[in-house]
């Protein structure tokens, strides 16, 4: 299997002393703006492979990218013909993402919005809602956010959720405050009304990721794909 990009999760970083940072302690927007300013590029610039694999055959419509970072997923979707609303808590990340979209020739197909999902959420209904690697610490209301994401799916539309199944084996200081839910837990937490949705995918999968030492390593992620019935 080819290597997937290192654009993974906002929760998978460690500080210089090996201690896991707590975005909530600093204020989410301030933390992530500071995090993005540390380097010219935080993520690989490639779209998440699970997004490519699970949405490549869909008819383009309106898409919502939750936690878009520097915009790789949103740009890829726009190139496939989607009209994208792309959101992140970091204004610094959104500026980079917008520049990336313009360079790719799809700047007019993406609406960039800043949201702290615990406080605000994009308006409207979407044919595709993508929530890839929305992990964080403390009281980050991930389940509530994902239920809000499901509510934003239009009839006949798709909700795609990707997440880590646990810390990678090479992580020296795993933070045990972080819970990585199994696929079935994710589906249950969505509280989808019976008869209104179908589960298309709820499974773990292994992928190759570049380790901090530059060598390839394998880690386990999970993916959930559900469809709102027309």
NORFENKA-V724711 format. One record per residue. PHI is phi in radians with two decimals (* if undefined). OMEGA is omega in degrees with one decimal (* if undefined). D_CENTER is the distance of its C-alpha to the mean C-alpha in Angstrom with 2 decimals. Layout:
# NORFENKA-V724711
phi=[PHI & PHI]
omega=[OMEGA & OMEGA]
d_center=[D_CENTER & D_CENTER]
This chain:
# NORFENKA-V724711
phi=[* & -1.17 & -1.25 & -1.48 & -1.19 & -1.57 & -1.33 & -2.09 & -2.44 & -1.19 & -1.83 & -1.72 & -1.81 & -2.17 & -1.34 & -1.08 & -1.66 & 1.51 & -1.55 & -1.35 & -1.28 & -2.11 & -0.98 & -1.12 & -1.18 & -1.74 & 1.67 & -0.98 & -1.11 & -1.10 & -1.06 & -1.29 & -1.07 & -1.10 & -1.06 & -1.24 & -1.27 & -1.16 & -2.61 & -1.21 & -2.57 & -1.57 & -1.83 & -1.28 & 1.57 & -1.73 & -1.23 & -1.09 & -1.08 & -1.15 & -1.13 & -1.06 & -1.15 & -1.60 & -2.10 & -1.03 & -1.67 & -1.39 & -1.31 & -1.08 & -2.65 & -1.72 & -2.15 & -2.10 & -1.89 & -1.60 & 1.29 & -1.31 & 1.01 & -1.51 & 1.67 & -1.07 & -1.15 & -1.09 & -1.14 & -1.08 & -1.06 & -1.07 & -1.14 & -1.45 & 1.90 & -1.31 & -1.73 & -2.00 & -1.81 & -2.05 & -2.29 & -2.75 & -1.40 & -1.69 & -1.15 & -1.10 & -1.08 & -1.15 & -1.08 & -1.12 & -1.09 & -1.10 & -1.12 & -1.05 & -1.13 & -1.12 & -1.07 & -1.45 & 1.41 & -2.17 & -1.02 & -1.43 & -1.84 & -2.22 & -1.81 & -1.61 & -2.33 & -1.65 & -2.47 & -1.65 & -1.10 & -1.29 & -2.06 & -2.45 & -2.64 & -1.07 & -1.45 & 1.81 & -1.96 & -2.38 & -1.34 & -2.48 & -2.09 & -1.98 & -2.23 & -1.73 & 1.11 & -1.52 & -1.99 & -2.80 & -1.88 & 1.06 & -1.72 & -0.98 & -1.46 & -1.03 & -1.09 & -1.13 & -1.12 & -1.20 & -1.15 & -1.15 & -1.08 & -1.09 & -1.14 & -1.52 & -1.42 & -1.30 & -0.93 & 1.47 & -1.56 & -2.09 & -1.95 & -2.01 & -2.15 & -2.12 & -2.71 & -1.38 & -1.56 & 2.92 & -1.20 & -1.19 & -1.05 & -1.52 & -1.29 & -1.41 & -2.32 & -1.11 & -1.60 & -1.36 & -1.26 & -1.53 & -1.78 & -1.82 & -1.24 & -1.27 & -0.93 & -1.13 & -1.12 & -1.07 & -1.04 & -1.09 & -1.18 & -1.24 & 0.93 & -1.28 & -1.08 & -1.09 & 1.46 & -1.95 & -2.42 & -2.25 & -1.56 & -1.62 & -2.74 & -2.69 & -2.71 & -1.60 & -2.62 & -1.68 & -2.52 & -1.69 & -2.34 & -1.28 & -1.31 & -1.01 & -1.47 & 1.60 & -1.54 & -1.28 & -2.46 & -1.84 & -2.35 & -1.87 & -2.11 & -2.32 & -2.44 & -2.23 & -2.31 & -2.21 & -2.15 & -1.38 & -1.19 & -1.07]
omega=[179.9 & -176.9 & 175.4 & -178.1 & 178.7 & 171.6 & -172.8 & -171.0 & 176.0 & -175.5 & -168.8 & -177.1 & 175.8 & 179.6 & -175.7 & 179.8 & -179.9 & 178.6 & -179.3 & -179.7 & 177.8 & -179.5 & -177.1 & -177.7 & -177.3 & -170.0 & -170.3 & -177.0 & -178.8 & -179.9 & -173.9 & 172.5 & 178.2 & -179.9 & -179.6 & 179.5 & -178.6 & -179.5 & -178.6 & 178.3 & -179.2 & -176.5 & -170.5 & -172.7 & 177.4 & 176.1 & 175.7 & -175.6 & 179.9 & 176.3 & 179.9 & -176.7 & -170.6 & -178.2 & -175.3 & -178.1 & -178.1 & 173.8 & -177.1 & 176.0 & 177.0 & -178.7 & 174.7 & 178.3 & -178.4 & -177.1 & -169.8 & -179.5 & -178.0 & 165.0 & -175.2 & -180.0 & -178.3 & 179.2 & 178.8 & 178.8 & 179.3 & 178.0 & 177.9 & 177.9 & 178.6 & 165.9 & -163.9 & 163.4 & -174.6 & -170.7 & 174.9 & 178.0 & -173.6 & 174.1 & 177.8 & 178.3 & -178.5 & 176.2 & 177.9 & -178.4 & 179.6 & 177.0 & 177.8 & -179.4 & 178.6 & 177.8 & -179.1 & 178.3 & -178.8 & -177.7 & -178.8 & -178.0 & -177.0 & 173.7 & -177.0 & -178.4 & 175.6 & 177.8 & 160.8 & -169.6 & 175.0 & -175.3 & -175.8 & -175.3 & -179.8 & 177.5 & 171.2 & 175.2 & -173.1 & 177.4 & 176.3 & 170.7 & -178.3 & 177.7 & -175.8 & 172.1 & 174.3 & 176.3 & 172.4 & -172.1 & 170.8 & -174.3 & 176.9 & -171.6 & -173.7 & -177.8 & 179.1 & 179.0 & -179.9 & 174.1 & 175.8 & 176.6 & 178.3 & -179.9 & -179.1 & -179.5 & 178.5 & 174.3 & -176.5 & -176.0 & -173.0 & 166.7 & 178.3 & 179.2 & 174.7 & -179.7 & 176.0 & 176.6 & 179.9 & 176.5 & 175.6 & -175.9 & -176.1 & -179.6 & -172.6 & -175.2 & 179.9 & 179.5 & -174.8 & 171.9 & -175.5 & 177.0 & 177.0 & -174.5 & 173.8 & -178.7 & -179.6 & 175.6 & 179.4 & 179.7 & -179.0 & -177.4 & 179.1 & 179.1 & -177.1 & 178.8 & 179.3 & 178.1 & -178.2 & -176.4 & 169.2 & 178.6 & -179.4 & -177.4 & 171.8 & -170.4 & 171.3 & 175.9 & 177.3 & 176.0 & 178.9 & 179.0 & 178.1 & 178.9 & 177.7 & 179.4 & 178.0 & 179.5 & 178.0 & 175.6 & -178.8 & 173.3 & -176.3 & 175.4 & 172.5 & -180.0 & 175.3 & 178.9 & -179.4 & -177.5 & 173.6 & -177.7 & -179.2 & *]
d_center=[21.11 & 19.94 & 17.75 & 14.04 & 12.64 & 12.19 & 8.93 & 7.56 & 7.14 & 8.76 & 11.24 & 12.65 & 15.13 & 18.80 & 21.49 & 24.58 & 26.57 & 24.07 & 23.24 & 19.74 & 19.06 & 18.46 & 16.55 & 18.23 & 21.60 & 21.33 & 19.64 & 15.93 & 16.52 & 19.28 & 17.53 & 14.60 & 17.13 & 19.30 & 16.74 & 16.06 & 19.83 & 20.57 & 20.05 & 20.06 & 16.84 & 14.26 & 12.09 & 13.87 & 13.69 & 12.94 & 10.37 & 8.53 & 11.61 & 10.48 & 9.51 & 12.89 & 14.69 & 13.88 & 14.15 & 16.78 & 19.61 & 18.63 & 20.80 & 19.05 & 19.08 & 16.94 & 13.15 & 10.68 & 7.34 & 5.90 & 5.21 & 6.54 & 8.35 & 11.33 & 10.62 & 10.75 & 8.78 & 10.65 & 13.80 & 13.75 & 13.50 & 16.25 & 18.30 & 18.31 & 19.80 & 17.14 & 17.56 & 14.22 & 13.41 & 10.70 & 10.13 & 9.73 & 12.18 & 13.73 & 16.45 & 16.96 & 13.56 & 14.19 & 17.66 & 16.65 & 14.23 & 17.14 & 19.53 & 17.57 & 17.63 & 21.32 & 22.12 & 20.64 & 22.78 & 20.22 & 20.30 & 21.97 & 19.30 & 16.45 & 16.76 & 15.04 & 14.94 & 14.60 & 13.72 & 13.76 & 12.40 & 15.14 & 17.61 & 16.72 & 14.72 & 15.17 & 18.28 & 19.00 & 18.23 & 16.05 & 16.69 & 13.05 & 10.15 & 6.71 & 4.21 & 2.31 & 4.04 & 5.13 & 8.47 & 11.41 & 15.20 & 18.16 & 18.04 & 14.38 & 14.60 & 11.50 & 13.71 & 15.13 & 11.97 & 10.99 & 14.65 & 14.54 & 11.79 & 14.28 & 17.06 & 15.72 & 16.01 & 19.35 & 21.98 & 21.40 & 17.70 & 14.70 & 11.76 & 9.32 & 7.46 & 6.74 & 7.81 & 10.64 & 14.11 & 15.70 & 16.52 & 17.63 & 21.41 & 21.99 & 20.47 & 23.72 & 22.87 & 20.39 & 19.88 & 21.05 & 19.94 & 16.41 & 16.27 & 14.10 & 14.86 & 16.23 & 15.25 & 18.32 & 17.51 & 14.21 & 16.33 & 19.08 & 17.13 & 16.23 & 20.03 & 20.26 & 23.86 & 25.94 & 27.02 & 24.30 & 21.44 & 21.38 & 19.16 & 18.67 & 16.77 & 16.28 & 16.71 & 16.11 & 16.28 & 17.20 & 16.10 & 17.67 & 16.26 & 18.47 & 19.92 & 20.97 & 24.45 & 23.40 & 24.10 & 21.89 & 20.76 & 19.37 & 16.72 & 15.66 & 12.32 & 12.18 & 11.13 & 12.26 & 13.35 & 15.70 & 17.93 & 19.83 & 23.42 & 25.31]
